[in-house]
């Protein structure tokens, strides 16, 4: 079997490495930092621990499949995976408060009807039925198959179904999430609920295709899960599975170039001048860095080019160390919705530091997990919001003022927050840039159909034989499940070659 060189130890790259190793390849992972996991990182101080990237796991079947295919121990033997129930609490600007159950459309309909008024929950339920249709139409090509060579067809037609319009006596098809909100949901609180699912991926609902309706559908259909000890434990388990499959990791090894010979990728060049040969190179890096490694645009005109991916915001996080016990019954995840939708979205669409920050939609994660606190007399809390990527956060007190807005929002859900606060740690997209190597600290969204392909990501294959793309910046895009699927796709393409038709 062949020698595989993998650039980066992110989740998609490690998923590919484990699968390739079990197929008999000799796999070496070169990571520029001193640890694994990429954006799935952890911050520790004074006995407190925090996930600084994703805090919850949707669609755990992707990682169950990875562990099933790469060893005898299933995922649940390697991590303590628990369903979060309720899935989320939502606090709206008018003071309305609703708890949504995990993986229950009927339960969500009932809760929304009770909290928002009769009919509101039914409209949300009808929306989820249509979202399922979009999911059924796009699941295979966007998650389980390599990107089609005629990828343009994925951008031509909106998979979200048309909806009858009684007054017009005809159907009309929404092209954006904004149109779904205006035509079908109507209640501003339901609109905020839909917006929250888009903003969790840094997407502006005003220009995000209606096909993104699959994002709330995935959560309602497959549930929300937490890994005890934090999502960083999932990264540890994948790393250890790689080691068990004899994947070699070289940390502190910055790749400065991809070696090319006769039009084929044949190895890597490291910062210390070392050149290593390989039969295949798997790159888990963003398009800007990848172009620096090759000096080429890697996609042909007929493929999805890196510059076709829409600009991506980043993640702004505030880590809170609190004194006092986690009160019984507190929701694991609360979303405090923004009071001014237009101001929030306008701020998100501008470069960091160029406009006065507006109070964003804030996700408050309060895992009742002894592993994340020094003792039961303390609590660790993570606040996060979508934010503009770029270097603007480093100037002046912009980051601290934005952090104040997140803390103010969290006061609606964390009792006596300010008097309990021991300290806080503010993390801007710049911190993500340091950990992941992405220049702006942007976070890639999942691939989405329609919108002329603007929300698709580069294919896993490139015009250079032997060079493959993996992770959130390649097909099928960002998010923990999508990263795992990208690893499965790359492994399938290398092991099976042109005969590979997708994951099962």
Secondary structure as UniProt FT lines:
FT   STRAND          3..7
FT   HELIX           11..22
FT   TURN            23..24
FT   STRAND          26..31
FT   TURN            38..39
FT   STRAND          42..45
FT   TURN            46..47
FT   STRAND          48..51
FT   STRAND          57..58
FT   HELIX           61..70
FT   HELIX           75..78
FT   STRAND          81..83
FT   STRAND          88..91
FT   TURN            93..94
FT   STRAND          97..100
FT   TURN            102..103
FT   HELIX           105..116
FT   TURN            118..119
FT   HELIX           120..139
FT   HELIX           140..144
FT   TURN            149..151
FT   HELIX           152..156
FT   STRAND          163..165
FT   TURN            166..169
FT   STRAND          170..172
FT   HELIX           177..180
FT   HELIX           181..185
FT   HELIX           188..199
FT   TURN            200..202
FT   TURN            205..207
FT   HELIX           210..213
FT   HELIX           214..222
FT   STRAND          224..227
FT   TURN            228..229
FT   HELIX           232..244
FT   TURN            245..246
FT   STRAND          248..251
FT   STRAND          255..261
FT   TURN            262..263
FT   STRAND          264..270
FT   TURN            271..272
FT   STRAND          275..277
FT   STRAND          280..283
FT   HELIX           287..294
FT   TURN            301..302
FT   HELIX           306..308
FT   STRAND          314..323
FT   TURN            328..329
FT   STRAND          333..336
FT   HELIX           341..348
FT   TURN            352..353
FT   STRAND          362..365
FT   HELIX           370..372
FT   TURN            376..377
FT   STRAND          378..387
FT   HELIX           391..394
FT   TURN            396..397
FT   HELIX           398..410
FT   TURN            411..413
FT   TURN            415..416
FT   HELIX           417..420
FT   STRAND          421..427
FT   HELIX           429..436
FT   TURN            439..440
FT   HELIX           451..453
FT   TURN            454..455
FT   STRAND          467..469
FT   TURN            472..473
FT   TURN            475..476
FT   HELIX           480..496
FT   HELIX           497..499
//
